[in-house]
Amino acid sequence: MTATIERGAATAPVSNSKPAPKKPTPGKRGGFLRSSNGKKAIMAVTGAAMVLFLVLHMLGNLKIFLGKDSFNEYAEALRTLLEPLAPYRTVLTILEVGLVVSVGLHMWAAISLARRARHARPVKYVAKKSQAQGYTTHIMRWGGVTILLFLVWHLLDLTFGVVNPKGFDSAPADRMIAGFDLSRWWVTLFYVVAVVMVGLHLRHGIWSMFQTLGWAARFKALRPVAALVSAVLVIGFLAPPLAVTFGVIK
C-alpha cells in the first residue's frame, strides 16, 4: 500500500526589490558645523572674538581721558598697523570685516539653535516658564536687535562720519566729542541703552559658554566672573560718552 504526498504551491510571492535606502538625518547632512554642537562651537568662538574686540576697543576709548592727542594717536595707530608691509588701513579693514562676519555667524548660529529647539518640541510644555527664563529670552532676542542697530549707527557716526556733525575729515577725538554733545542727548541715551544691552547679553553669553564647557558645575565662582566682566565693559564703554555729554571732556 503506497501513500502519495502532494506538494502545495507557495502562496507568498517572493519580492526581488531592494529595500529603500534610509534618508539621512537632517543633523548629519551638513557635517559638524551644521549640527547643534557645531553651532554651539561657532557661538563660543565668535563670542570669544567679540569679547576680545570689546576689551581692546574699550581700552582705546578710555584714552580720551588722557587728552585729544592721545586718542587721535591711538586711532591713527590702528589705521597704520603693519605699515609699510601692509597699505594704509588694510589691517583695520580686515579686523572690521572679521567682526562683522563674527556677528553674522553668531546670530545665525543662535537663530538656528532656537529654531531647532522649537521644532524638536512642537508641543509647548504645560508648565509655564519662570519669569527669569522669560526675561532672559527677551533680553537675548531684543538685545541682539538693539546691538545690531547700534553697531550700524556707531559705524556711520564715529567711524565714517556720515551722521556726525564734524564729518569724516575731522579728527577722531573731535568726532567723539561732537557725537556725544549735550545737544545730541538722544544719541547718548541710545548709546547707554545699547551698551547696557551688550552687558546683559555678555553676562548671559559668558555664563552659557561656561555651562557648555562643563565648567559651571565645577567652578561656582565663574558666575560672578561673568557678571564682573560684563560690568567692567559696561562702565568702561559708558564713561567716555557720559563724560562728554556732561562737560567733563571738552
Beta strands, then each sheet from edge to edge (+ up, - down):
end
